[in-house]
């Protein structure tokens, strides 16, 4: 069974990224997505290799954000692809059947596309406004998740685990789970206060 809590890394430098990921792992994170925008390729690869070792030590699932090539290069557990990134099918072809491939979605059309592509999980959001991402898609709120998941159930569609993302906090978890969300992806709250991981996990279980 996949972790219900994904930590999406933060940090302007490789040192900050490595530190924040270590803190998250030390506090119980068992799923880490390395997200480092605008990094030079060589720096990005070096960090990705270091994080692979960190995650392996803790037996944590290790996902690379955006780059199929980098995920292949460092033998990560998988890749997460945004709506404007390379396709799920391409990732599956390059990485192989055993790797985890996640995809971002914002609308029911996006979700149906992701289902059709055969991704392993969907990061659906944003739940509320967040400062950790540029070019934010329209905010969903609880009503947005309700409409999308109701549509999928009413049409008897088989869908992969859906993770809520974008400013999700502890108080939101019971409501999101009740709407049919599988888990959550968190960045800032865990980066700022890594000890909160145990609280997130307790509520998600």
N, C-alpha and C positions, 0 to 999 in steps of 0.2 A: 504493500500500500504506500502511495506517495505521501510525502510530508504535506501537511495542510498549511504550513508556514514557509514562505519563500522570503529569503533576505536578498534584496537587490542592493548591491554595493554602492557606496558613495565615497567621494574623495577626489580632490583636484589633482593630486600627485600620486605617483605609485606608492610612495611611503604611506600616505594617508589611507589609500585603498587597502593596502596590506594590513595596516594597523586596525582599521575598522572591521575588516573581515576576520582577523584574529580575535578581536573582542566578541564578535558575534558567535564565532565557533566556540570560544571559551564559555559562553553563556548558553550554549545548547542549540545553536542553529544547525540544522541538518540538511539544509538546501540553500546553496549560495549561487546567485546569478552575478557574474562579474560584468558590471556595466561601467565603462569608462569612456565617455564620449570625447572626441577630439584629441585622442592620444596618438602620438607618433607610432607607426607600425612596430618598430623595434622595441620601444618601451612597452607597448601593449603586449607583445609576445613574451617579453621577459616577465612581466607581472603575471600574465596568464599561466606561465609555467610554475611560478612560485605559488600561486593560489591553488593550482592543481595538487601540489605537494601538501599544502595546508589542509585542503579538503580531504585528501586521501588519509591523512593522519587521523582525522576525526570521523572518517567514513561518511562524510557528507556528500550529498549529490551536488555536482558541479556543472553549472550551465554558463555558457558564454552568450552574452547579448550581441545580437546583430550579425556576427561574423561566422559563417559556415567554415571558411578557410581556417580561421584561428581555432575553432572548436576541433577541427580535424587535426590540425598541427599539434595541439597540446593533448590530444586524446581526452577531451572533456566528456562528461556524461551526456552532453547534449547542447542544444542551441535554442535561444529564444529569438524569434523574428518579428519585427514590427511590420505594420501594414505596407510600408514603403521599402522594406528590405527584400532580399532574394526570397524565392518561393519555398514553401514547405516540401514540395516534390523534389526540388533540387537538393535540399538538405538531406532528405531521406536517401536519395541516390548516392550522395557523396559520403554521408556519415554511416549509412548502413541501418539495418532493421533494429538493431539493439539499442540505438541511441534515442534519447528523449528530445522531441522537437515540439516546442511550444510556439504559439502565435498570439499576437495582440489582436483584440477586437474592440469595437466601440458601438456598433449597431447590430441589429439582427442580420442584416445583409453580410456584415463581416463575419459573424458567428457561423452562418450557413456556409460561407466560403471556407472557413477554417475546418468545419466538419467535413465538407466535401474533399478538402485537401488531405484529410487524415492526420491532423496534428494530435499530439498526445495530451495536451492541455491547452486551455485558452485563458489568457490574461485579459479580463474584461474590465474596462474602465475608461475614464477615471470616475471613481466614486464621488469624490469632491475635489475642489481645486487644490493643486499641489505645486510647490515651487521647485520640485526636483526634476521636472521635465519641461523642455521647451516645446512649443507648438502643441499645446494641450488640446485634445479632442473635446467635443461637447460633454458636459458633466452628466452622469447617469443618475446619481442618487439612488435611493432604495427603489423608487418607482421604475427606474430604468432596468434594473436587474429583474424586478418582478415581471415586467412586460416580456422581456426576452426569454426568461426561463419558462414562463407560462406558455409562450408561443411554442417553444420546443416540446414541452410536455403535451400540449393539446394536439400537436401534429405527430405525436408518438415518434419523435426523432431521437435516435441514440446519440448522445453527445459526450465528449470527454470532460474531465473535471474542469470546472470553471473557477478561476481565482479572481477575487475582487482586488483591484489595485487603484491606488490614487488617494492618499490621505486617509486611509482606513485606520481607525483607532480601536482601542479595547472595547469601548462602549458599543461600537457598531457590530461586533461579531455575532451576538445572538440573533439580531435581526437579519443579517446577511445569510447566516446558516439556515434560518427559517425560510428564507426565500429560495433556497436550493443551491446556494453557492457552496462549492466544495472546500475552498480555503482562501487564504489571502496572501498577497505579496506586499511586503513592507520595506521601505528604505529609510526615511528620515527618523522615524520613531525608534528604530533599532540602532541606527548609527548614533543618535543622541543619547540613548539610554539602553545599552545592550541587555541589562538585567531584566528588561521588560519581556524578553523572549519567553521566560517561564510562564508569565501571565497570559501571553498570547496563546501559548500551547495548551494551557489548562482550559481556556475558554473554547478553543477549537476542538478539544477532545470530547 
